[in-house]
């Protein structure tokens, strides 16, 4: 035990009429919705990096979050950080967490030292997980923070960096397997380019594809039964990234024959950076059959970068969960809070309250989405709009036959209203 969260009791559901900041108003984990408890639909996870590794710095200012495990330069402090993390998981009754290797162990002087330290903290996590019942939603490798990755990892022009990245992913996948992780995420934070003047797009894309194939091959070799996920992101920190959005990732997977092996972990903030809405990316992933898991956060719409704020907009969240439910739910995926405190929110209580608010926002949005789906009016309107296709065989004909039909029937189709405003008003009834 640590003293970091002293005085903060476990968070419990008290209902929407309560005035206790340290209570859930909407998230009742045992409430049955659409046939199963809400906790099994939402599968909340705490992001280790933002909640415990981030120090509050930004491009224009240094550290603001002073924590007992800082500087993060020894295994003793890494274990202290783990103790505090699992205390937060317990306070929130969060069933899962997620981590990168660099979040949980200090950087060593060699790969061998990094590997040994990851092994040591993996053992420590295993003990904590057995004691608390907390699970690992997913693990991943940090292939972007260290200067060795300044020109990418799998797409690096130096094959030695590629090799170092491959060895790092192997160690992280091994750790995820040992901890019973239900997913493994591949996010190439710098898999892109700063300028085309020194970039061979075809070569880098081929390297990225082969790297992913090697990860899939190894995962199957060790018997990893979880989902393998790619997290799309369009830019920031690079000018352009190869995993721009869901559509781009799907094309990449198809090109390398991996569309049945790898799914996507979609982050709200990244969707917005790509010029899409969160629900668009979720709907497309569902339509393509590659929806795996989500990172729930939001951006500041007055900023042009990824601010990773906790969600607080119920209507936006409701539309996201509606698309998730239409796609069949999250399955082995979950709702990971890839979100961080504002750098002025320096108290331990702020970290608890941020998650409480985020979980309540998700729960309120999810319940609205479930009601929309159960009532069926939106789906009825969607089906009615395309009803003419139910008895049409146009897609099986050639252009000559279609043109002949138009002439013979003297077709003069008139436009029909999409009734968008009615549907938007309908959605608002559930909010």
C-alpha positions in Angstrom: 0.0 0.0 0.0 1.0 3.6 -0.6 -0.3 6.8 0.9 -0.9 8.5 -2.5 -4.6 8.1 -2.5 -5.1 8.4 1.3 -8.6 9.4 2.3 -10.2 8.4 -1.0 -12.7 5.6 -0.5 -13.8 3.2 -3.3 -16.2 4.7 -5.8 -19.7 3.3 -5.7 -22.9 3.8 -7.7 -25.3 6.2 -5.9 -27.7 7.1 -8.7 -28.3 10.2 -10.8 -29.8 12.3 -7.9 -26.7 12.1 -5.7 -24.4 15.1 -5.0 -21.3 13.1 -4.0 -18.4 13.9 -6.3 -16.8 10.6 -5.4 -19.6 8.4 -6.6 -21.0 7.1 -9.9 -24.3 8.6 -11.1 -24.7 6.6 -14.2 -22.2 3.8 -14.1 -23.8 0.9 -12.3 -21.5 -2.0 -13.3 -24.1 -4.7 -12.5 -27.0 -3.1 -14.3 -28.1 -5.4 -17.0 -28.5 -3.8 -20.4 -29.1 -5.7 -23.7 -28.7 -9.0 -21.8 -25.5 -8.5 -19.9 -24.1 -6.2 -17.1 -22.8 -2.8 -18.1 -19.3 -3.6 -17.0 -19.2 -6.4 -19.6 -20.3 -4.0 -22.3 -17.9 -1.2 -21.5 -14.9 -3.1 -20.1 -13.2 0.0 -18.7 -9.4 0.2 -18.7 -7.0 2.8 -17.1 -4.1 4.0 -19.3 -0.9 3.5 -17.3 1.1 6.1 -19.4 -1.1 9.1 -18.9 -2.2 8.3 -15.4 1.1 7.3 -13.9 4.0 8.0 -16.3 3.1 11.4 -17.6 4.6 14.3 -15.6 2.5 17.2 -16.8 4.8 18.6 -19.4 3.8 20.1 -22.7 5.7 21.8 -25.6 5.9 25.1 -23.7 6.3 24.0 -20.1 7.9 21.4 -17.9 6.8 19.1 -15.1 3.8 20.0 -13.0 2.7 16.6 -11.6 5.0 15.7 -8.7 4.6 12.1 -7.8 6.4 9.9 -5.2 7.8 7.5 -7.8 9.7 10.3 -9.6 12.3 10.4 -11.0 11.2 7.2 -12.8 14.7 5.8 -12.8 14.8 2.7 -10.6 12.9 -0.6 -10.2 12.0 0.4 -6.7 10.2 3.4 -7.9 8.6 1.4 -10.8 7.1 -0.9 -8.1 5.9 2.0 -6.0 4.2 3.4 -9.2 2.6 0.0 -9.7 1.4 -0.1 -6.1 -0.3 3.3 -6.6 -1.7 2.2 -10.0 -3.4 -0.9 -8.6 -4.8 1.2 -5.7 -6.4 3.5 -8.3 -7.8 0.5 -10.2 -9.3 -0.7 -7.0 -10.8 2.6 -6.0 -12.5 2.9 -9.4 -13.4 -0.8 -9.6 -11.8 -0.6 -13.1 -11.6 -4.2 -14.5 -8.6 -3.5 -16.8 -5.5 -1.5 -17.4 -3.2 -0.9 -20.4 0.6 -0.2 -20.7 3.6 0.4 -22.8 6.9 -1.1 -21.7 8.5 2.3 -21.2 5.6 3.3 -18.8 6.3 0.5 -16.4 10.1 0.1 -16.2 13.0 2.6 -16.3 15.1 2.9 -19.5 18.3 0.8 -19.2 21.7 1.1 -20.8 21.0 -1.8 -23.2 18.2 -3.9 -24.7 19.2 -6.7 -22.3 18.7 -4.5 -19.3 15.4 -3.2 -20.6 14.3 -6.8 -21.2 15.3 -7.9 -17.7 13.5 -4.9 -16.1 10.3 -5.6 -18.1 10.5 -9.2 -17.0 10.8 -8.1 -13.3 7.9 -5.7 -13.4 5.8 -8.3 -15.3 6.2 -10.7 -12.5 5.3 -7.9 -10.1 2.2 -7.1 -12.1 1.2 -10.8 -12.1 1.2 -10.8 -8.3 -0.8 -7.6 -8.1 -3.3 -8.9 -10.7 -3.8 -12.1 -8.8 -4.4 -10.2 -5.6 -6.8 -7.7 -7.0 -8.5 -9.5 -9.9 -7.6 -6.6 -12.3 -7.0 -7.8 -15.9 -4.8 -6.5 -18.7 -6.9 -5.2 -21.6 -3.8 -4.8 -23.8 -0.1 -4.3 -23.8 2.1 -2.5 -26.3 5.6 -1.3 -27.0 6.8 2.3 -26.9 8.6 2.7 -30.3 8.5 6.5 -30.4 9.8 8.2 -27.3 13.5 7.3 -27.4 15.7 9.2 -29.8 16.6 6.0 -31.6 13.1 6.0 -33.0 13.2 9.6 -34.3 13.0 8.3 -37.9 10.5 5.6 -37.1 10.8 2.0 -35.9 9.6 -0.5 -38.5 10.0 2.2 -41.2 13.4 3.4 -40.1 16.1 3.7 -42.8 18.5 1.9 -40.4 18.0 -1.9 -40.2 19.5 -2.0 -36.8 16.7 0.2 -35.5 14.2 -2.1 -37.2 15.8 -5.1 -35.4 15.8 -3.3 -32.0 12.1 -2.5 -32.5 11.3 -6.1 -33.4 13.1 -7.4 -30.3 11.2 -4.8 -28.2 7.8 -5.9 -29.6 8.7 -9.5 -29.0 9.4 -8.8 -25.3 6.2 -6.8 -24.9 4.1 -9.5 -26.6 5.7 -12.1 -24.3 4.8 -9.9 -21.3 1.3 -9.5 -22.5 0.9 -13.2 -23.0 2.3 -13.9 -19.5 -0.2 -11.5 -18.0 -3.2 -12.9 -19.8 -3.7 -9.8 -21.9 -6.8 -9.9 -24.1 -5.3 -7.8 -26.9 -2.0 -6.5 -28.1 -1.8 -3.0 -29.8 0.7 -1.8 -32.4 0.8 1.9 -32.6 3.6 3.4 -34.7 4.0 6.8 -33.2 6.6 7.9 -35.7 5.9 5.5 -38.6 5.6 8.3 -41.1 7.7 11.0 -42.6 8.7 14.6 -42.0 9.6 15.3 -45.6 9.4 13.4 -48.9 12.8 14.8 -49.9 14.5 12.0 -47.9 11.7 9.4 -47.9 11.3 6.2 -49.9 7.5 5.6 -49.5 7.5 2.2 -51.2 10.4 0.9 -49.2 9.1 2.1 -45.8 5.6 0.8 -46.5 7.0 -2.6 -47.4 9.1 -2.6 -44.2 6.0 -1.8 -42.1 4.0 -4.6 -43.8 6.7 -7.2 -43.2 7.1 -6.1 -39.6 3.4 -6.6 -39.0 3.5 -10.0 -40.6 6.4 -11.0 -38.3 4.4 -9.9 -35.3 1.4 -11.9 -36.4 3.6 -15.0 -37.0 5.2 -14.7 -33.6 1.9 -14.2 -31.8 0.5 -17.3 -33.3 3.7 -19.3 -32.6 3.5 -18.6 -28.9 -0.2 -19.3 -28.8 -1.4 -15.8 -28.1 -5.2 -16.0 -28.4 -6.0 -12.3 -28.0 -6.7 -9.8 -30.7 -3.9 -8.0 -32.5 -4.8 -4.4 -33.1 -3.5 -1.4 -35.0 -4.3 2.1 -33.8 -4.8 4.6 -36.6 -3.4 8.1 -36.4 -3.0 10.6 -39.2 -0.2 12.9 -38.0 1.4 14.5 -34.9 4.2 14.0 -34.3 5.1 13.3 -37.9 3.8 15.2 -40.9 2.1 12.1 -42.3 1.7 8.6 -40.9 1.1 5.4 -42.8 -1.8 4.3 -40.5 -3.8 7.5 -41.2 -7.3 6.3 -40.5 -9.4 3.1 -40.6 -9.8 3.1 -44.4 -6.0 3.4 -44.8 -5.3 0.7 -42.3 -7.8 -1.7 -44.0 -6.2 -1.1 -47.4 -2.8 -1.8 -45.8 -4.0 -5.0 -44.2 -5.6 -6.2 -47.4 -2.4 -5.5 -49.3 -0.4 -7.8 -46.9 -3.1 -10.4 -46.5 -3.7 -9.6 -42.8 -7.4 -8.4 -42.9 -8.5 -11.5 -41.0 -5.6 -11.3 -38.5 -5.5 -7.7 -37.3 -8.3 -5.4 -36.2 -8.2 -1.7 -35.1 -8.1 0.1 -31.8 -9.8 3.4 -32.6 -9.1 6.6 -30.6 -11.6 9.4 -30.6 -8.8 12.1 -30.7 -7.1 10.5 -33.6 -10.3 10.2 -35.6 -10.8 13.9 -35.2 -7.2 14.7 -36.3 -7.9 12.6 -39.5 -10.9 14.9 -40.3 -13.5 12.3 -39.2 -16.0 11.9 -36.4 -15.4 9.1 -33.9 -18.6 7.5 -34.9 -17.5 7.5 -38.6 -14.4 5.5 -37.9 -16.3 3.1 -35.7 -19.0 2.6 -38.3 -16.5 2.0 -41.0 -14.5 -0.5 -38.9 -17.8 -2.3 -38.1 -18.7 -2.4 -41.8 -15.3 -3.8 -42.7 -15.4 -6.3 -39.8 -12.2 -5.0 -38.1 -13.5 -3.2 -35.0 -11.5 -4.4 -32.1 -11.3 -1.9 -29.2 -11.4 1.8 -28.4 -9.4 4.6 -26.7 -12.0 7.0 -25.3 -10.9 10.6 -25.0 -11.6 13.9 -26.7 -9.7 16.8 -28.2 -10.1 20.5 -27.5 -11.8 21.7 -30.7 -10.0 25.0 -30.5 -6.6 23.2 -30.7 -5.2 21.5 -33.7 -3.5 18.7 -31.9 -4.2 15.6 -29.8 -5.0 17.0 -26.3 -6.2 13.6 -24.8 -8.8 15.0 -22.5 -11.3 12.8 -20.6 -14.7 12.5 -22.3 -17.5 14.8 -21.0 -19.9 15.1 -24.0 -22.7 12.5 -23.6 -24.3 13.1 -27.0 -21.0 12.4 -28.8 -20.3 9.3 -26.7 -23.9 8.0 -27.3 -23.3 8.2 -31.1 -20.0 6.3 -30.7 -21.5 3.5 -28.6 -24.5 3.3 -31.0 -22.1 2.4 -33.8 -20.3 0.0 -31.5 -23.6 -1.8 -30.6 -24.6 -1.9 -34.3 -21.3 -3.7 -35.0 -22.0 -6.3 -32.3 -20.2 -4.7 -29.3 -16.6 -4.6 -28.3 -16.1 -8.3 -27.8 -12.6 -8.8 -26.4 -11.9 -5.1 -26.7 -12.8 -2.5 -24.2 -13.0 1.2 -23.4 -9.5 2.4 -22.5 -9.1 6.0 -21.2 -6.2 7.2 -23.3 -6.7 10.5 -21.5 -4.7 12.6 -19.1 -5.3 15.3 -16.5 -4.9 19.0 -17.4 -1.4 20.0 -16.3 -3.0 22.3 -13.6 -4.8 19.4 -12.0 -2.1 18.3 -9.7 -3.9 16.5 -6.9 -4.4 12.7 -6.6 -8.1 13.4 -6.2 -8.1 15.0 -9.6 -7.0 11.7 -11.2 -9.8 9.8 -9.5 -12.4 12.4 -10.4 -11.3 12.5 -14.0 -11.9 8.8 -14.3 -15.2 9.0 -12.4 -16.5 11.6 -14.8 -15.2 9.8 -17.9 -16.8 6.5 -16.8 -20.1 8.2 -16.0 -20.1 10.0 -19.3 -19.5 6.7 -21.1 -22.2 5.0 -19.1 -24.8 7.7 -19.8 -24.0 7.6 -23.5 -24.0 3.9 -23.6 -27.4 3.7 -22.0 -28.8 6.2 -24.5 -27.3 4.2 -27.3 -28.8 1.0 -26.0 -32.3 2.6 -25.8 -31.9 3.9 -29.4 -31.0 0.4 -30.6 -33.8 -1.3 -28.6 -36.5 1.1 -29.8 -35.4 0.6 -33.4 -36.6 3.8 -35.0 -33.3 4.8 -36.4 -32.7 1.4 -37.9 -36.2 1.3 -39.3 -35.6 4.7 -41.0 -32.3 3.4 -42.4 -33.9 0.3 -43.8 -36.7 2.2 -45.3 -34.3 4.5 -47.1 -32.7 1.5 -48.9 -35.9 -0.6 -49.2 -35.8 -0.4 -53.0 -32.6 -2.4 -53.1 -34.2 -5.4 -51.3 -35.9 -6.6 -54.5 -33.3 -5.2 -57.0 -30.9 -7.2 -59.0 -29.0 -4.3 -60.5 -25.7 -5.2 -59.0 -25.7 -8.5 -60.9 -26.4 -6.9 -64.3 -24.1 -5.2 -66.8 -24.4 -1.7 -68.0 -26.2 -2.6 -71.3 -29.0 -4.4 -69.4 -29.4 -1.6 -66.9 -29.6 1.0 -69.7 -32.2 -1.0 -71.5 -34.3 -1.2 -68.4 -34.2 2.6 -68.0 -35.4 3.0 -71.6 -38.1 0.4 -71.5 -39.6 1.6 -68.2 -39.0 5.3 -69.1 -37.5 5.8 -65.7 -37.5 9.4 -64.3 -36.6 8.9 -60.6 -37.3 11.9 -58.3 -35.2 12.7 -55.2 -36.6 11.7 -51.8 -35.8 13.5 -48.5 -33.1 12.1 -46.3 -35.0 13.5 -43.3 -31.7 14.3 -41.5 -33.3 16.9 -39.1 -36.0 14.5 -38.1 -33.4 11.8 -37.2 -31.2 14.3 -35.3 -34.3 15.4 -33.3 -35.0 11.7 -32.7 -31.5 11.1 -31.3 -32.0 14.1 -28.9 -35.0 12.4 -27.4 -32.8 9.8 -25.9 -30.3 12.3 -24.4 
